[in-house]
Amino acid sequence: MIQKPKGTKDILQTESYKWQYIENTVSNILTNYGYKEIRTPVFENTELFQRGVGDTTDVVQKEMYTFDDKGGRSITLRPEGTAGVVRAYIENGMSSMPSPVKVWYNMAMYRYENVQKGRLREFHQIGAEVLGSSSYLVDVETIIMASDIFKKLNIPNIELNINSIGCPTCREKYQNALKEFIRPNLEKYCDTCKSRFERNPMRILDCKEKTCKELNKGAPIILDYLCEECKTHFENVKQMLTNLGIEYKIDPEIVRGLDYYTKTVFEFISKNEGYTVLAGGRYDGLVKELGGQDTPALGFAMGLERLIETFEKYNANNIIPVNKPQVYIANIGDNANVYATKLVHELRMAGIYAEKDITGKSINAQFKYANKIGAKYVITIGDDELSKNEAGIKNMDNGETKKIFLNAEDILKNI
């Protein structure tokens, strides 16, 4: 038997309705904030992620699915959404649109990771990106929008952690100080951290190796090295969040795993589980890095697998409505079968979820099937009903039956 690849998951019809509920809830919130959906290719030229995500990150160094296509071009399955959105923004001249440009996406991502609970090699993210404003108000509105998602989904115990990682100017001073801190123990770090020391020492702070994490204790923090502009921006973000009554904690260890971030970065942590369910921040230099005009931007992404897992934990008694047939038309005989087929089609065209037998079941088996799939009403059609042009419609919830005419209009009045 051929099985699915390691790190992938089948989302069956018995589970997909939960995904649809959460996806619809989140997309409605994003729409109310003025975001419109964007869809980008599942694969891009590898250079996009090398330049955009950063070739010193774990994503680029260890996790990307990269291959040469038949034309010899290096292609990579998207490991994250922001770089592709920015590429689309530049390539399609979206800078000429009313600013800021707000887009959201719901897409599958691919990373060659160690498979564990909540972490797959094919995973799904909903993300939001806003391009064209450098104001701290964008940071605040985006954080509020993210917070609204957890409130609407009734997910409690979510903690907002924020930090600023500055701009290239103040980050250079910080990286020099960080290198001075690391240098005496550099030989004790893992090989990956050693390779990052000269090019991007901040990535060392993001290392998951236990030895490296211990060595990083007591390292200088970026907040002590912010330039005036970055400091003012961060203070404005904090003050506005405080004014709006939004609780947050400053976590100077947040540096994010992708190189394009600048200034404000944030994470929403599920306190009970201890993992991140949504994360993002500013990336003011990415559009220019990828060949566009200098354009400030900010965004976030959340992993759907982890979001659904967290949602289910706190909403065990919150029954998500499952789409069930409003009416099932049982039929006996060839003429009744033809008439039922036409009637079901008319009801479906009128927006009604209607079903009938398509397997040749006996009438008793049809009744049992209608009950199993949770049909609210059942209509039975045979030769007698056809000759009289009327039939009984049974309410499966209370057992009540009444006569109706055999046409879609009368059925619609009685369901």
N, C-alpha and C positions, 0 to 999 in steps of 0.2 A: 504494500500500500504506500502510495506517495504521500508524504506528510508535509505540512507547512514548514518553511525555513525557520531555523532557530531565531528567536527574538521577534517573531511575528505572532499575531493573534487573529483568530476568526471572531468577528463581531456578529453573532447570530441574531436572527429575527426576534428571539426571546429576550434579547438584551438591547438591541438597537434603539428601541423606543426610549430608553433612558438617555442614550446619547442624543437623540433628536430633541428630547425635552430640554436638556442642558444647553445644547447648541442653539435652540430657538430662544431660550431665556437670555443667553449671553448676547446673541445677535440683536435682539430687541433693545437691549440696553445700549449697545454700540450705535445702533441706528438712531436712538433718541439723543445721542450726543453728536450726531452729524456725520458718523462714519459710514462709508460705502464700501461694499465688498470688492476686493481685487483678487484675481486668480493668476498665479504665475506658474511657469513650467516646473515639472517635477525634477527636471535636471537642467543644469546650467554649465557654462564653461567653467572649468576648475579654477581659473584665474580669479573669477568673481569672489570666491570664498577665500582664496589665498590672500587677496588684497583687502577684502571687506571684513572677514572675520578675524584674519591675522594669522600668519604662518607660524607664530610661536604658541598658538593656543592648542589645547588638547584636541579640540574639534578637528583642526586642520592636520595636526601632526599624527593623530592616532585613530580618529573615529570616522573619517569620511569614506564613503563608497565611491571610489574614483576608478575610471576605466577609460581606455582609448576606444572610440567608436570606429566604424569601418573606414572612415576618412582619416584616421590617425589623430583626431582631435581629442584632447583630454576633457572628459565629461565627468561631472560629479552629481550624484543624487543630492537634492538639497538637504543639508543638515539643520538649517534654521531658515526663518522666513524673511528677516529684515534685509539682507543683502539683495535678494531677488526683487523685493519691493522697490528698493532704491534704484536698482538697475532699470526696472520698468519705469520709474519716475523720470529718470534721465532720458532713456531711449524714446519714450513717448511724449516728451515735451510737456510733462505735467506741471512744470514750474510756471507755465503760462495760465494755469487754472487759478481761480480765486484762492487766495492764501489765507489761512493754512489749508493744506490738502490733508484730509483725514481718510484713511483707508483701514479696512480690517480684512483678515483672512482666516480660513479654516482649512488647514492642509496637513497632509501626512509628511513627516520628516524621517530622515534616515541617518543613523549613526551606528558604527560598529562598536558597541559597548558591551561590557560584561552584563549579561542578562540577569536581572533580579527583580524583586517585587516593585512594581511601579516604574520600571525602566526597561524598555524594549528597544529593539533595533529599528523597527518601524513603529513610530509613535505619531501622535496627532497633536497639533497645537492650534489654538485660537490666538491670534495676535492682533494688535492695533498699532498703527503708526501715524504720527502727525508730523508733517513736514512744512517748514516755512515760518516758524516763530521761535525766537530766542527767549521770550518772556518766561519768567518763573511761573506765570499763571498757567501755562501749558502743563508744566510739571504737576502743579496742584490739581488741575482739572482731571488729568489722566489718573492720578492716584485716587481721586474721588470716584471716578468711573470704575476703576478696578475694585474699590471697596464696595461699590454698589452691587457688583456681581455676587460677592459672598453674602451680602444681606439678602438679595433676592432669592438666592439658592438656599437660604437658611443654613449656612455653614458658620458656626460660631468658633470662638477660640482662634481667631486669625490675628496674627500680630504683624504690624507694618514696621519694617526696619528700613532705614534710609541712611545714605552716606553721600559724600561728594568725592569724586576722584579727580576733580580739577580739569584743567585744560592742558594742552601740550607745554605751555610756558611754565606753570607751577609744577607740573608733573616731572619735568626734567630735574628740578631741584630736589624733589622728593626721591626720585629714582637714584640720584647720586648719594643721598643719605641712606637709602635702603641698601645700596651696594656696599657702602662702608660697614653697615651692620652685618651683612651676610658674609662679606669677604673672609673674615677670620675662620669661619666654619664651612667655607664653600666645599671643601673636599668631602664633608660629611653628608652633603645633600645628594639626592638621587641624580642620575645622569641627565634626566630631562631638565631638572632645575639648573644644573650646571650649564646646559646648553642655552638656557634663557638668561643667564646672569648678565651678559653684556648687552643683548638686544632688547630684552623686556623683563627686567627684574621683578616687576609687579606681578607677573604670571606665577612667580615662585610662591607668592602668598596664597595662590589658589590651588596649590598642590595638595592632593589628598593622601600622599604618603605620610604614615604616622611619624617617621623620623623627621621629615621636613616640617611637619606641623609643630613639632616640639621645638625645633631649631628656630622657627619663626616667632616664638613667644618673646614679647618685649620689643618687637620690631617697631621702628618709627611709624606713625600713622599719617596718612595723607592730609588730614584736616589741619595739621599743624603747619602745612606748607602751601596752603591755598593762596593764590594771588587775590588782590582786593576784589576784582570782578567776580571770581568764583566764590569767594567768601560771602560777598553781598548777595549773590544769587541764591546760595544755600540758606543764608539767614532769612531771606524773603520767603523761601519755600517753607521753612520751619515755622515762621511767624504766621503765615497764612493758614497752615494746617492747624496750628494752635488756636487761631481765631475762629476756625470753623469747627472746633471741638473734635478733631480727628487725632486719635492717639497714635503715637509713633515712638520708636526707639532708635537712637543713633547707633549704628553698628559700623565702626571704622574698618572692620575686616571685610566688608562687602566690596569686592573689586570687580565682580562679574567675570564670567569665563570667556568673554569675547572682547577683542582689542578695540572695537570701534566706540566703546562707551566714553563719555566725557561728563563732567559735572555730576548732576543728580543721578544716583542709582538707587533702586529700591527692590525689596523683596517682601512678599506676603508669605508668612510662615504659619503652617498649621502647628499650633503649640503642642497639642497632644501627640502628634506624630513626629514632630521635629523636622519636617521637610518643607521645602519651598513649593508652593502651589502656583505662584505667579511672580514673575520677575521682569525687570526692565530698567530703562533709564535713557538719558540723553545720548545722542551720537552726532554731535554738531559737525564733525569733520568727515563723515562717511560719504556724503553726496559728492563733495569735492574730491575725495580720495578715489572715487570710482569714475571720475571724469566729468562731473556736473559742476554747476555753479556752487559757490559757497552757500550752503543752505543748512540752517539749524534744524534739528529733528529730535524726536523722542518717541519711544514705543515700549511695548511690553508683549510678553507671550505667556501662555499658561498651557501646561500639558493636560490634555483631556483625560487621559487614563488616570492620572493622579487626582484630577478634579472630580471625576466620577467616583473614584474610590472614597474620597473624603466626603462627597455629597451623600453617598449611601450610608456611611457611618452615622451621620446625624439626621438622616431622614428615613429611617427604617419604617416609620409609621405614616410617612407621607406618600400616599399611593399615587403614583404617576398614572394618569389615565391612559389605558391601552386602547388603540383604535379597534373597535369591534363592529361587526356588520349591524346596520340599522334594520335590515330586513333580509330574510332568507326566503327564496321562493322554491318550495318543494313541488315536484311535478310527477304525474303518472301518465305514461303513454307518449307516443310520438308527437301528436298534435299539441299536447300540453307542453312538451319539451320545447317545441319551436316557439310557442307563445311566451313561455317563461323566459327564453333567451332574449326575445325582443323586449320584453318588459324590464328585465334586469338592465339591458343596455340603456333604455330610456331613463331609468332611475339613476344610473351612473352618470349619464350626461347632465342630469339635473343636480349633480353634486352629492348624491346619496351613495354611501357604501353599501352595495347590495351584492348578494351572492346567490348562486344556484348550483346544482350538481353538474359537474363536468367529467365524472368518472363512471357513470352508469350505475350508481348505487340504487338499491331498492328504496321504496318510500320510507320504510322503517329506519334504514341506515341513514337516509337523508335527515330525518328528524333528529337522530342521535348526533349526527355531524353538526347540525345547526345549534344544538345545545352545547356541544364541546367548544365551538368557536365563539360562543357568547352572543349569538344573534338576538337582538332585542325583540324583533317581531318575526313570525313565520306565516307565510301565506301558502296554502296548498291548492294546486291547480290540477284538475283531471278533466275528463270529457264532460262530466255533469256541470262543473264550474264554467267550462267554456261555452256550453249551450245556453246557460243562464246569464253569462257575462258578469258573474259575481262569485265571490269566494269569501271564506272566513279568514280574518287576520288575527293571530293570537299573540297577545302580549306575554312574552316568556317570563317576565318578572312576577306577574300576579295571576297568570293563567286565564285572564279575561279574553274572550273571543267575540268579535263583532263582524257583521257583514259589510263588505265594500264592493264597489264596482271594479272590474278588472281593467283598470287603466292607470297609468302613472299618476295622473292628476289626483284621483281619489285616494291612491295609496299615500301620496305626499301629505294629504290632509289628515291622515290617520296614523302617522308615525311620528 
